[in-house]
């Protein structure tokens, strides 16, 4: 695509062998790791949107959060 990737971005989630994106079980813990690593923008699977309420507001507010439906969607969100 010949475009630069955005720095300080983390993509959370994993994918099954069939291509489905898996729900994140501990988003607060993963966001803490992202914060410690210096991330400012985080992409989260839309399948995990229901877990957002489990993230402390002070941690959630430290990031620019975007959602993605599938890995291709995540790639386009990076550029």
C-alpha positions as CSV (number, residue, x, y, z in Angstrom):
1,X,0.0,0.0,0.0
2,X,3.1,2.2,0.2
3,X,1.9,4.2,3.2
4,X,3.5,4.7,6.6
5,X,1.9,3.0,9.7
6,X,0.8,5.1,12.6
7,X,3.3,5.0,15.5
8,X,2.4,4.1,19.0
9,X,-0.5,1.9,17.9
10,X,-1.5,-1.5,19.3
11,X,-3.9,-4.0,17.8
12,X,-5.6,-6.3,20.3
13,X,-7.2,-9.6,19.6
14,X,-6.5,-12.8,17.9
15,X,-8.0,-14.8,15.0
16,X,-9.1,-18.4,14.7
17,X,-7.8,-20.6,11.9
18,X,-11.2,-20.1,10.2
19,X,-10.6,-16.3,10.2
20,X,-13.0,-15.3,13.0
21,X,-11.8,-12.6,15.4
22,X,-11.9,-13.8,19.0
23,X,-13.4,-11.8,21.9
24,X,-10.7,-10.3,24.3
25,X,-11.2,-11.8,27.8
26,X,-9.2,-9.2,29.8
27,X,-9.2,-5.8,28.0
28,X,-8.2,-3.8,31.1
29,X,-5.1,-5.9,31.6
30,X,-4.2,-5.7,27.9
31,X,-4.7,-1.9,27.9
32,X,-2.4,-1.6,30.9
33,X,0.3,-3.5,29.0
34,X,-0.3,-1.1,26.0
35,X,0.0,1.9,28.3
36,X,3.2,0.6,29.8
37,X,4.6,0.0,26.3
38,X,3.8,3.6,25.2
39,X,0.8,3.0,23.0
40,X,-1.5,5.9,22.5
41,X,-3.9,4.4,19.9
42,X,-5.5,0.9,20.3
43,X,-7.6,-1.1,17.9
44,X,-10.0,-3.5,19.6
45,X,-12.2,-6.1,17.9
46,X,-15.8,-5.0,17.7
47,X,-16.7,-8.4,19.1
48,X,-15.2,-7.2,22.4
49,X,-17.2,-4.0,22.6
50,X,-19.4,-5.5,25.3
51,X,-16.3,-5.8,27.6
52,X,-15.6,-2.0,27.5
53,X,-17.6,-1.5,30.6
54,X,-15.0,-3.6,32.5
55,X,-12.2,-1.1,31.8
56,X,-11.6,1.6,34.4
57,X,-12.5,5.0,32.9
58,X,-9.1,6.5,33.9
59,X,-7.3,3.8,31.9
60,X,-9.7,3.9,29.0
61,X,-9.4,7.7,28.7
62,X,-5.6,7.4,28.0
63,X,-6.1,6.0,24.5
64,X,-7.7,6.8,21.2
65,X,-9.8,3.7,20.8
66,X,-10.9,2.3,17.4
67,X,-12.8,-0.9,16.6
68,X,-12.3,-3.4,13.8
69,X,-14.4,-6.2,12.5
70,X,-11.7,-8.4,10.8
71,X,-8.0,-8.3,10.2
72,X,-8.4,-6.5,6.9
73,X,-10.4,-3.8,8.6
74,X,-7.6,-3.5,11.2
75,X,-5.0,-3.0,8.5
76,X,-6.9,-0.2,6.9
77,X,-7.4,1.5,10.3
78,X,-3.6,1.6,10.6
79,X,-2.9,3.8,7.6
